[in-house]
Amino acid sequence: MRALIKWIALGLLAVPPVVACSSKPHLGDDGSDDSDASAPDDDATTTVFGGDSGSFDFGDGGSTESQDSKDCKGGFYKGTFEGLYSSGIIGIFFKTPDGGAAINLPVIGDVQLTLQQTGSGEKNCVFEGESEKCSNFFTLQNGTISGTADGLFPYFCKMSGTLNCKDKKLVDGWIQCVYCVGFPVADGGNDCVFNTPLSEGKFAGPLTVDYFYASGDAGPSFGTAPLPGILDGLINTSDAGKDPGLWNGAESLAGYSGTGPVPGGGKVSDHISDAGYGRIGVTNDYGGFGFWNAFYSPDGG
């Protein structure tokens, strides 16, 4: 059945699929380590993160010395991404909300991000009603995920979120993604080179992960290695690895940034499935879920 779906999608487009040879979208940053991503000017009053769960307010400044938190480390991180995905393009082709139900393609890819300290020294930030040192918060800068679904269809995601070093957790992590059938992802990562309902799909959703600060050769990381493997982790939950990050994205959230009113009303959780996507009898149930991690890379490579 999977082979049939590939044939239908690609045959309809009448073009060969473009895969690994396509260029990676350019975001204006090469992902190299920027001296552990020093903090921005502490004199600036800026809301660095705002979402449903809270926002940052800056208090009076103290020392402005830039430094890593004792619990987190700024700089370049890289890792891996995996999961299963059910595409709404199949439903569009068959002209039925159940089209492609239970057809889940494996997705794999690479994760890259730069972790940048929000503030430093004794300057205070207020998060969810509590005052903490700004040096305890780091934002994800230029976070990207790039790879293929079923080894054939390219996809690209932009990552966002804030690391709370006190709790060692990513706060309001989010991905916005595009995937393409028969064409590469365009520069910028927002669309496919050829954009039609049968050549481009989009999805968005939350990222969650614990942060591990380790000294020595191990270094800090989001999640742990190795990832559990697509089938082992998603089917046999007892084999789901040590502590991978999780991702979950729905096509009904496409274009949503993770803050503000949710498309169609309700909550993000109303769009997200923990039971997998492509369920028979569930209208417009397209999207994917799985695991990810990222490890500090001092050489930026």
C-alpha positions in Angstrom: 0.0 0.0 0.0 2.9 2.4 0.8 4.4 1.8 -2.6 1.0 2.5 -4.2 0.7 5.9 -2.4 4.3 6.8 -3.5 3.4 6.0 -7.0 0.2 8.0 -7.0 1.7 11.1 -5.5 4.8 11.1 -7.6 3.1 9.9 -10.8 0.5 12.7 -10.5 3.2 15.3 -10.3 5.0 13.7 -13.2 8.4 14.6 -11.8 11.1 12.6 -10.2 11.5 13.1 -6.4 14.3 15.3 -5.3 15.9 14.1 -2.1 19.4 14.4 -0.6 20.8 16.4 -3.4 18.5 19.3 -2.7 20.0 22.3 -1.0 19.4 23.0 2.7 17.4 26.1 3.5 19.5 29.1 4.5 18.5 30.9 7.6 21.3 33.5 7.8 23.3 31.5 10.4 25.8 28.7 9.8 25.2 27.1 13.2 28.8 27.5 14.3 29.7 28.0 17.9 29.8 31.6 18.8 32.0 31.6 21.9 29.3 29.8 23.9 26.7 32.2 22.7 27.3 35.2 25.0 24.3 37.0 26.5 22.7 40.1 24.9 23.0 43.5 26.5 21.5 43.4 30.0 20.5 47.1 29.8 17.8 46.2 27.2 14.3 45.5 28.5 12.9 42.9 26.3 10.3 40.2 26.5 12.3 37.2 25.3 9.5 34.7 25.5 5.8 34.9 25.7 3.3 32.1 25.6 0.3 30.5 27.2 2.5 29.4 30.2 4.1 32.7 31.0 6.4 35.5 30.0 9.6 37.1 31.1 9.9 40.6 32.8 13.3 42.1 33.5 14.0 43.6 36.9 16.8 46.0 38.0 20.2 45.1 36.7 23.2 44.1 38.7 26.4 42.6 37.4 26.5 42.5 33.6 29.3 39.9 33.3 28.4 37.3 30.7 28.8 33.8 31.8 27.3 30.3 31.5 24.9 29.2 34.2 26.3 26.6 36.5 23.5 24.3 35.2 23.5 25.1 31.5 25.9 25.9 28.7 25.4 28.3 25.8 26.7 27.4 22.3 26.0 25.0 19.4 24.1 21.7 19.8 23.4 19.0 17.3 21.5 15.7 17.4 18.9 13.5 15.8 15.2 13.3 15.2 12.9 10.4 14.5 9.2 9.3 14.5 6.2 8.4 12.4 4.1 10.6 10.2 0.7 10.4 8.5 0.3 12.8 5.6 -2.8 14.8 4.7 -1.8 14.9 1.1 -3.0 11.3 0.8 -6.4 12.4 2.1 -6.6 15.2 -0.4 -5.8 12.9 -3.2 -8.5 10.4 -2.3 -10.9 13.2 -1.4 -11.9 11.7 1.9 -11.0 12.7 5.5 -10.0 9.1 6.1 -7.8 8.8 3.1 -4.4 7.4 4.1 -5.6 6.4 7.5 -3.1 4.2 9.3 -0.4 4.9 6.7 2.5 6.1 8.9 5.8 6.8 7.2 9.1 6.8 9.2 10.8 10.2 9.5 14.5 10.7 10.4 16.6 13.9 10.5 19.3 16.1 12.0 18.8 18.7 14.8 20.9 21.9 15.0 20.4 24.8 17.4 22.3 27.5 19.2 21.6 28.0 22.9 21.9 31.7 23.9 21.9 33.0 27.5 19.0 35.4 28.1 20.8 37.5 30.7 23.8 37.3 33.1 25.1 38.3 36.5 22.7 39.4 39.1 20.0 40.7 36.8 16.6 39.2 37.6 13.9 37.8 35.4 10.3 37.1 36.5 9.0 33.8 35.1 5.5 32.5 36.0 5.4 34.8 39.1 8.8 33.9 40.4 12.0 35.9 40.3 15.2 34.1 39.1 18.5 35.2 37.7 18.3 35.9 34.0 21.5 33.7 33.6 19.2 30.7 34.3 17.4 31.1 31.1 18.6 30.4 27.6 16.7 30.7 24.3 16.9 28.4 21.3 18.3 30.4 18.4 18.3 29.3 14.7 17.0 25.8 15.7 16.3 23.6 12.7 15.4 20.0 11.9 16.0 18.6 8.4 15.5 15.2 7.0 13.3 12.9 5.0 10.1 10.9 5.4 10.4 7.3 4.3 13.9 8.2 3.0 12.2 10.0 0.1 10.2 13.1 1.0 12.2 16.1 2.4 11.0 18.1 5.3 12.3 21.0 7.3 11.3 22.4 10.8 12.1 25.6 12.7 12.5 25.1 16.5 11.8 27.6 19.3 11.7 27.6 23.0 13.4 28.6 26.2 15.5 26.5 28.5 14.8 26.9 32.2 18.0 25.9 33.9 16.5 25.7 37.3 14.2 22.9 36.3 16.4 21.7 33.5 13.5 21.6 31.1 12.6 23.2 27.8 9.7 25.7 28.3 7.1 26.0 25.5 9.2 24.3 22.9 7.6 24.4 19.5 8.2 23.3 15.9 6.9 24.7 12.6 7.5 22.3 9.7 7.0 21.9 6.0 7.3 18.7 3.9 7.5 18.2 0.1 6.4 15.6 -2.4 8.5 15.6 -5.6 10.3 18.8 -4.8 13.0 20.2 -2.4 12.3 22.6 0.4 12.8 26.2 -0.7 15.5 28.5 0.8 14.2 29.9 4.0 12.5 26.7 5.0 8.9 28.0 4.8 7.6 26.4 1.6 8.5 23.8 -1.1 10.0 24.9 -4.3 6.7 24.0 -6.0 3.7 24.8 -3.8 0.4 23.0 -4.4 -2.0 21.0 -2.2 -0.5 17.8 -3.6 3.2 18.8 -3.3 3.4 20.6 0.0 2.2 19.8 3.5 2.8 21.6 6.8 2.5 20.8 10.5 3.3 22.3 13.9 3.3 21.3 17.5 5.1 21.1 20.9 8.6 19.9 21.8 9.4 18.7 25.3 12.7 17.6 26.7 14.9 17.4 29.8 18.3 19.0 29.9 21.3 17.2 31.3 24.4 19.2 32.3 27.5 16.9 32.4 31.1 18.0 32.6 34.0 16.3 30.9 33.7 14.4 27.6 30.0 13.7 27.9 29.0 17.4 27.8 25.5 18.8 28.2 22.6 17.7 26.2 18.9 17.9 25.4 17.7 14.3 26.0 20.1 11.4 26.1 21.5 9.0 23.6 20.7 6.8 21.8 17.2 7.5 20.6 15.0 4.4 21.1 14.4 3.7 17.5 11.2 4.4 15.7 9.4 1.1 16.2 10.9 0.2 19.6 10.1 3.6 21.1 6.6 4.1 19.6 5.3 0.5 19.9 7.3 -0.9 22.8 7.2 2.0 25.3 9.3 0.0 27.8 12.2 0.2 25.3 11.8 4.0 24.8 15.4 4.8 25.7 16.8 6.6 28.7 15.2 10.0 28.4 14.7 11.3 24.8 13.0 14.5 24.0 9.5 14.2 22.5 7.8 16.0 19.6 4.2 16.0 18.4 2.9 17.9 15.4 -0.5 18.2 13.8 -1.4 19.5 10.3 -4.4 21.3 11.8 -1.9 23.5 13.7 0.1 24.4 10.5 1.3 28.0 10.6 0.6 28.4 14.3 3.6 29.8 16.3 2.6 28.3 19.6 1.4 31.5 21.2 -1.8 33.4 21.0 -5.3 32.1 20.0 -5.2 28.5 18.6 -6.6 28.1 15.1 -10.2 27.1 15.3 -10.3 27.8 19.0 -9.7 25.5 22.0 -6.3 24.4 23.2 -3.2 23.0 21.5 -4.0 19.7 23.2 -7.3 19.5 21.3 -5.3 19.1 18.1 -2.5 16.8 19.4 -2.8 13.0 19.4 -0.8 10.9 21.9 -2.2 7.7 20.2 -0.6 8.4 16.8 -2.1 9.9 13.7 -4.0 8.5 10.7 -6.7 6.9 12.9 -9.7 5.5 11.0 -12.8 7.5 11.7 -11.0 10.6 13.1 -11.5 13.5 10.6 -8.3 15.4 9.5 -6.2 13.3 11.8 -2.9 14.0 10.1 0.5 14.7 11.7 3.3 12.8 13.5 5.1 12.2 16.8 8.4 10.8 18.0 11.7 11.6 19.6 14.7 13.9 19.4 17.9 14.9 21.2 20.8 17.4 20.8 24.3 17.5 22.3 26.7 20.3 22.9 29.3 20.5 20.1 32.1 22.9 21.0 33.7 22.7 17.5 30.4 23.8 15.9 30.5 20.8 13.6 
